[in-house]
Amino acid sequence: MVVQLGDAAAEVVFRLGDTFPCAVVEGWWRGDRRKRAEERFVGCVEIFCRCEPSLAERRMRARQGANRHPIHRDMVNPEVVQQAARLAGSVPPLGVGVALIEVDTSSGVAWDWLLGAVRDALLAATRTASQVP
């Protein structure tokens, strides 16, 4: 059930992406969803968040005990948490965008910097697009 719900949610994101080109999409794009994201999000500004794999696992464990909705995979199958560190260390950026902004979330996020980086990337993409004949 959880996988099917996740697939349905991803399908909505993929279909609405064409309608809302300035949308922000979020996900750990893996497997078939990753292949599709690589095709659908060409030309986007990509923000890739990372942290130390062990921190990703600790964060996931902490969420399990914090009134987390039971539909999440780690609630349905608690063993998923044991894979968190491996996955966090192995998932690379999609690499499909006009810009890749990498953010280390280990000790917080510099929001002003991030907003400026996204704004600059979008402005540069807009300028480039307007120069294409």
C-alpha positions as a Python dict, from the first residue, in 0.01 Angstrom:
ca = {
    (1, 'M'): (0, 0, 0),
    (2, 'V'): (277, 245, 94),
    (3, 'V'): (469, 192, -231),
    (4, 'Q'): (152, 230, -439),
    (5, 'L'): (64, 553, -257),
    (6, 'G'): (416, 685, -313),
    (7, 'D'): (396, 592, -682),
    (8, 'A'): (60, 770, -712),
    (9, 'A'): (199, 1082, -543),
    (10, 'A'): (502, 1081, -775),
    (11, 'E'): (270, 1044, -1075),
    (12, 'V'): (82, 1357, -969),
    (13, 'V'): (413, 1545, -943),
    (14, 'F'): (522, 1429, -1288),
    (15, 'R'): (191, 1522, -1452),
    (16, 'L'): (163, 1862, -1284),
    (17, 'G'): (524, 1947, -1363),
    (18, 'D'): (432, 2048, -1718),
    (19, 'T'): (144, 2262, -1597),
    (20, 'F'): (343, 2436, -1324),
    (21, 'P'): (697, 2487, -1456),
    (22, 'C'): (799, 2697, -1155),
    (23, 'A'): (699, 2431, -905),
    (24, 'V'): (930, 2293, -639),
    (25, 'V'): (933, 1915, -628),
    (26, 'E'): (1086, 1713, -349),
    (27, 'G'): (1191, 1356, -324),
    (28, 'W'): (1455, 1092, -287),
    (29, 'W'): (1439, 995, -651),
    (30, 'R'): (1541, 628, -674),
    (31, 'G'): (1470, 337, -906),
    (32, 'D'): (1205, 386, -1174),
    (33, 'R'): (1102, 720, -1024),
    (34, 'R'): (1459, 843, -1064),
    (35, 'K'): (1468, 752, -1433),
    (36, 'R'): (1143, 935, -1486),
    (37, 'A'): (1259, 1238, -1286),
    (38, 'E'): (1573, 1255, -1499),
    (39, 'E'): (1351, 1279, -1807),
    (40, 'R'): (1086, 1514, -1668),
    (41, 'F'): (1292, 1770, -1476),
    (42, 'V'): (1541, 1863, -1748),
    (43, 'G'): (1615, 2233, -1729),
    (44, 'C'): (1506, 2280, -1368),
    (45, 'V'): (1703, 2433, -1084),
    (46, 'E'): (1800, 2140, -864),
    (47, 'I'): (1854, 2178, -491),
    (48, 'F'): (2025, 1871, -352),
    (49, 'C'): (2027, 1838, 25),
    (50, 'R'): (2277, 1615, 194),
    (51, 'C'): (2410, 1537, 538),
    (52, 'E'): (2633, 1275, 692),
    (53, 'P'): (2468, 934, 641),
    (54, 'S'): (2473, 858, 1015),
    (55, 'L'): (2288, 1186, 1080),
    (56, 'A'): (2026, 1094, 821),
    (57, 'E'): (1969, 768, 1009),
    (58, 'R'): (1945, 946, 1347),
    (59, 'R'): (1694, 1193, 1204),
    (60, 'M'): (1486, 909, 1062),
    (61, 'R'): (1489, 726, 1396),
    (62, 'A'): (1383, 1044, 1578),
    (63, 'R'): (1089, 1090, 1340),
    (64, 'Q'): (962, 741, 1415),
    (65, 'G'): (878, 839, 1770),
    (66, 'A'): (735, 1183, 1694),
    (67, 'N'): (370, 1115, 1606),
    (68, 'R'): (471, 1026, 1251),
    (69, 'H'): (182, 932, 1025),
    (70, 'P'): (160, 553, 988),
    (71, 'I'): (161, 567, 606),
    (72, 'H'): (537, 636, 589),
    (73, 'R'): (755, 340, 492),
    (74, 'D'): (960, 353, 810),
    (75, 'M'): (642, 320, 1016),
    (76, 'V'): (509, 27, 813),
    (77, 'N'): (849, -144, 810),
    (78, 'P'): (1081, -18, 1088),
    (79, 'E'): (1373, -206, 927),
    (80, 'V'): (1379, 64, 657),
    (81, 'V'): (1560, 287, 909),
    (82, 'Q'): (1855, 48, 907),
    (83, 'Q'): (1902, 130, 537),
    (84, 'A'): (1883, 508, 583),
    (85, 'A'): (2257, 567, 622),
    (86, 'R'): (2343, 355, 320),
    (87, 'L'): (2081, 528, 106),
    (88, 'A'): (2176, 877, 221),
    (89, 'G'): (2535, 809, 124),
    (90, 'S'): (2453, 662, -214),
    (91, 'V'): (2188, 885, -373),
    (92, 'P'): (2351, 1146, -601),
    (93, 'P'): (2192, 1459, -746),
    (94, 'L'): (1981, 1406, -1058),
    (95, 'G'): (2212, 1638, -1253),
    (96, 'V'): (1940, 1748, -1496),
    (97, 'G'): (1897, 2110, -1412),
    (98, 'V'): (2026, 2437, -1545),
    (99, 'A'): (2185, 2471, -1203),
    (100, 'L'): (2273, 2240, -918),
    (101, 'I'): (2269, 2392, -571),
    (102, 'E'): (2402, 2157, -306),
    (103, 'V'): (2308, 2217, 56),
    (104, 'D'): (2464, 2047, 358),
    (105, 'T'): (2186, 2026, 617),
    (106, 'S'): (2410, 1881, 889),
    (107, 'S'): (2405, 2195, 1102),
    (108, 'G'): (2116, 2396, 967),
    (109, 'V'): (2052, 2578, 644),
    (110, 'A'): (2168, 2927, 550),
    (111, 'W'): (1825, 3028, 419),
    (112, 'D'): (1925, 3372, 293),
    (113, 'W'): (2212, 3222, 96),
    (114, 'L'): (1989, 2945, -42),
    (115, 'L'): (1715, 3183, -151),
    (116, 'G'): (1975, 3403, -320),
    (117, 'A'): (2131, 3106, -497),
    (118, 'V'): (1791, 2989, -626),
    (119, 'R'): (1699, 3342, -737),
    (120, 'D'): (2030, 3381, -921),
    (121, 'A'): (1994, 3042, -1090),
    (122, 'L'): (1639, 3118, -1202),
    (123, 'L'): (1742, 3459, -1336),
    (124, 'A'): (2035, 3305, -1525),
    (125, 'A'): (1805, 3036, -1669),
    (126, 'T'): (1553, 3298, -1775),
    (127, 'R'): (1823, 3504, -1948),
    (128, 'T'): (1959, 3197, -2125),
    (129, 'A'): (1612, 3089, -2239),
    (130, 'S'): (1534, 3435, -2376),
    (131, 'Q'): (1853, 3426, -2587),
    (132, 'V'): (1757, 3104, -2766),
    (133, 'P'): (1629, 3182, -3118),
}
